[in-house]
Amino acid sequence: MRPRRALSLAAAALVVAGATAGITYALWGDDASLPAAVIRPGNLELQRVGTPTWTETSPGVTPVHAFGMQSDQITANHLATPGDTFTLHQQFRTVLTGDNMAARVNVRWDAPPSLQPTGRVTATYVVRMPDGKTSEPAAVGSPVTVPSAPDNITQAEVAAWGAAPWSVTVTLRYTGSSSVVVAPSAVASAPVTTLGTVVVELAQVRDGHGFS
């Protein structure tokens, strides 16, 4: 107990001495300017590259060829039949600027897909990074994060990729082998396959490489 008490008294004496010294030194003063550095904000951006491209990859159909859109710029200009396969390809680029910037890409569907006719159409998609790595195929409508935690994208990686883009590629397959004959007037009212609205997001993260 005595050492603790002695320590307390010493501390009290020091406080009093400091207060007394403060009265003396208050008569003297000086100042100096300190220039404050400017901190610039970083940047996180997602840029679409080009337009969506439809390509027919049906077995036995050569050469593999792209096809356009109808006047609404939404509907593919193609009538599908059993056994057909197609891909929809869209590229984009990521921008990261900041010393502590890291991010991941999220792909989700804002509007749900409608694969018609039901049971005859399947659709999957993959996300390809600029370095060639791809995500595992996922069913259209289910979200994917690339790269998955705990990995992330850093500013150094984006700088190394340069102008190389990311891409999202959707693959549709029309299954079944039955022949269906319809009158020309009924084609316009046939079931329509829609992929819904695909949303690609770039989100900052504070975990994984560089933050763990």
C-alpha positions, -999 to +999 in steps of 0.1 A: +000+000+000+028+024+008+044+024-027+010+032-042+004+061-018+039+075-025+032+073-062+000+092-058+017+120-039+044+123-065+019+127-092+000+153-072+033+172-067+040+171-104+006+185-113+012+215-089+046+221-104+033+221-139+005+245-130+031+269-114+053+266-145+024+274-167+019+308-151+056+316-158+057+305-194+025+323-203+045+355-205+064+341-235+050+328-268+057+322-304+038+307-334+046+290-367+024+282-397+019+246-408+008+241-444-020+214-445-017+189-474-046+185-497-062+150-498-079+141-531-108+118-532-104+084-549-127+071-576-147+039-581-164+036-614-181+010-637-181+016-675-200-004-701-180-013-731-198-017-764-233-031-768-248-065-760-241-091-786-262-121-795-245-151-811-260-183-823-240-213-813-265-241-823-250-275-831-247-281-868-253-244-877-222-230-894-207-206-892-213-194-857-228-160-863-241-129-845-276-115-851-291-081-843-320-067-824-355-057-835-364-020-837-372-019-800-335-026-793-346-051-767-359-082-786-334-104-803-341-107-840-343-145-840-370-172-837-357-201-816-364-238-823-357-269-802-320-277-801-309-241-805-282-225-783-273-188-780-250-165-760-255-130-749-222-111-743-217-078-726-183-062-717-176-036-690-146-020-674-137-012-638-120+019-625-103+021-591-083+051-578-072+053-542-045+041-519-068+019-498-093+011-526-105-025-530-138-037-545-158-067-558-181-070-587-217-081-580-240-094-608-277-095-599-311-094-617-333-063-611-362-079-629-366-117-628-361-137-660-389-156-677-376-187-695-404-197-719-416-222-728-412-235-692-392-266-689-378-262-724-353-233-719-323-232-695-300-202-690-267-199-672-241-172-671-204-166-662-184-135-653-149-132-668-123-110-652-097-092-674-070-116-663-090-145-678-104-160-646-141-169-647-168-176-622-185-209-621-216-211-643-247-199-623-284-200-632-297-168-647-315-149-619-290-160-591-265-134-580-227-139-582-199-119-566-165-119-583-140-124-568-156-141-539-145-132-503-119-130-489-104-120-523-110-086-539-099-063-567-071-038-559-060-006-576-027-023-586-046-051-604-069-027-623-038-007-634-021-039-646-052-049-666-051-017-686-079-015-711-088-052-709-125-054-701-146-077-679-175-096-695-208-112-686-218-141-710-253-157-708-259-190-725-294-201-734-304-236-745-337-246-760-342-283-753-367-308-766-369-326-799-406-324-808-416-307-840-442-280-835-460-264-865-479-232-860-497-209-884-477-177-894-503-156-876-495-173-843-458-166-843-463-131-829-481-144-799-457-173-791-441-174-756-412-150-752-380-158-733-367-128-714-336-125-694-350-098-672-328-069-663-292-076-655-275-053-631-237-052-627-224-034-596-189-024-584-189-022-546-161-010-523-150-035-496-130-033-464-120-069-459-098-095-477-064-088-492-050-055-479-075-052-451-070-084-430 
